[in-house]
Amino acid sequence: MANKGGFIALLIIIAMLTISVAMLAGYILVFRGAVQNNTETLKDADSNEIRRPSDNEIGHKKLFDDSQFFVLKNGNSMSTKTSVIRVGIDMVYFKRVRGIKNCEEKISFFDSEIKELIGTYFQDKTLEQVKDIEFKKKAKEDLKKMINDLLNSNEKIYNEIIYEVVFYDWFYQ
């Protein structure tokens, strides 16, 4: 009798192991494609390729009708020379963002605050700073962050609305 009970217990253990091996094999077959896709995505990210959103995902808004002049801060307090910068600014924004019904409407609503923010930004810069080519790149990133912060100031979830700030005109004197 004891021999027969041990035989049944052994059969149950073998059946459970067989079922678990089959389930593991099925899991590997089903989810193996997802793991490969993630690996390919990581390869794209590692290759430093910048994926630009498609044309139907983004919109453009010129901030000023013409190029705008801003007076720069006087770097040397002894000098009476006034320096100015003329910039033409185009904002590239995402048309659809989670949590925001209409991005274009939101940007239009904050239009005057965005213009004031840009004017204040350039008022604090000197001619020497503006002459540096790296400053232009820094200004694009700074303004993008500042405008996104402004647009998200009354939102529950922070979303990047402004994709890029483009200076289509940049002249200083």
C-alpha positions in Angstrom: 0.0 0.0 0.0 2.7 2.4 0.9 4.4 1.7 -2.4 1.2 2.6 -4.3 0.8 6.0 -2.4 4.4 6.9 -3.2 3.9 6.1 -6.9 0.8 8.4 -7.0 2.7 11.2 -5.3 5.6 10.9 -7.7 3.1 11.1 -10.7 1.5 14.2 -9.3 5.0 15.9 -8.9 6.0 14.9 -12.4 2.7 16.3 -13.8 3.1 19.6 -12.0 6.7 20.0 -13.2 5.6 19.2 -16.8 2.9 21.8 -16.6 5.2 24.5 -15.2 7.8 23.8 -17.9 5.2 24.1 -20.6 3.9 27.4 -19.1 7.5 28.7 -18.9 8.1 27.7 -22.6 4.9 29.4 -23.6 5.8 32.6 -21.7 9.2 32.7 -23.4 7.7 32.3 -26.8 5.0 34.9 -26.3 7.1 37.6 -24.6 10.3 37.0 -26.5 9.3 39.5 -29.2 8.6 42.2 -26.7 12.0 41.9 -25.2 13.6 42.1 -28.7 11.6 45.3 -29.4 12.8 46.9 -26.2 16.4 46.0 -27.2 15.9 47.6 -30.6 14.5 50.7 -28.9 17.5 51.0 -26.7 19.8 50.6 -29.7 18.0 53.6 -31.3 18.4 55.6 -28.1 22.1 54.7 -27.9 22.8 55.7 -31.5 22.0 59.4 -30.6 19.4 59.6 -33.3 17.0 62.5 -32.6 13.4 61.6 -33.6 11.6 64.7 -34.6 7.8 64.5 -34.3 5.9 64.2 -37.5 4.4 67.3 -39.1 0.9 66.5 -38.0 2.0 66.2 -34.3 3.5 69.7 -34.1 2.4 73.3 -34.9 4.3 76.6 -35.3 3.6 80.0 -33.8 5.5 83.2 -34.6 5.7 85.2 -31.5 6.1 88.6 -33.1 4.8 89.8 -36.5 8.3 91.2 -37.3 11.6 90.7 -35.6 11.6 92.2 -32.1 14.3 94.5 -30.7 15.4 94.2 -27.1 17.8 96.4 -25.2 20.6 94.5 -23.7 22.1 95.1 -20.2 25.1 97.4 -20.2 28.1 95.1 -19.4 30.3 98.1 -18.4 28.7 100.5 -16.0 31.0 103.3 -17.2 30.0 103.0 -20.8 26.9 104.9 -22.2 26.7 102.8 -25.3 23.4 101.1 -25.7 23.4 97.6 -27.1 20.4 95.9 -28.7 19.5 92.5 -30.1 17.0 91.8 -32.9 15.4 88.4 -32.7 12.7 86.6 -34.7 11.2 83.8 -32.6 9.1 80.8 -33.8 7.8 78.3 -31.2 7.3 74.7 -32.3 4.7 73.1 -30.0 3.0 69.8 -29.7 -0.6 70.0 -30.9 -1.8 67.3 -28.6 -0.6 66.9 -25.0 -2.2 64.7 -22.4 -4.4 66.7 -20.0 -4.7 69.8 -22.3 -7.6 70.1 -24.6 -6.2 72.6 -27.1 -2.5 73.5 -26.9 -2.7 76.3 -29.5 -5.5 78.0 -27.5 -3.4 77.7 -24.3 -0.4 79.3 -26.0 -2.5 82.1 -27.3 -4.0 82.6 -23.9 -0.5 83.1 -22.4 0.8 85.1 -25.4 1.5 88.3 -23.5 3.2 86.6 -20.6 5.4 84.7 -23.0 6.4 87.9 -24.7 7.1 89.6 -21.4 9.2 86.5 -20.3 11.3 86.8 -23.4 11.8 90.5 -23.0 12.9 90.1 -19.4 15.2 87.3 -20.4 17.1 89.5 -22.9 17.1 92.5 -20.7 19.4 90.6 -18.3 22.0 89.7 -21.0 25.0 91.7 -22.1 26.4 92.1 -25.6 29.4 89.9 -24.8 27.0 87.1 -23.8 24.9 87.4 -26.9 28.0 87.3 -29.2 28.9 83.8 -27.9 27.5 81.1 -30.3 26.9 78.8 -27.3 24.7 81.4 -25.8 22.2 81.1 -28.6 21.9 77.4 -27.9 21.6 78.1 -24.2 19.0 80.8 -24.8 16.9 78.3 -26.9 16.9 75.8 -24.1 16.4 78.3 -21.3 13.4 79.9 -23.1 11.9 76.5 -23.9 12.1 75.5 -20.2 10.7 78.9 -19.0 7.8 78.9 -21.4 6.9 75.3 -20.6 7.0 76.1 -16.9 4.7 79.1 -17.5 2.3 77.0 -19.6 2.2 74.3 -17.0 1.8 76.7 -14.0 -1.9 75.9 -13.7 -1.8 72.3 -14.8 -1.9 69.2 -12.5 0.5 67.2 -14.6 3.7 68.8 -16.1 3.8 68.2 -19.9 6.3 69.5 -22.4 4.1 71.6 -24.7 6.9 73.6 -26.4 9.0 71.3 -28.4 11.5 73.8 -29.7 12.3 77.6 -29.7 13.6 78.7 -33.1 15.5 82.0 -33.7 14.9 82.7 -37.4 16.5 86.1 -37.0 19.4 86.9 -34.6 21.2 90.2 -35.0 23.0 92.1 -32.3 24.7 95.5 -32.1 
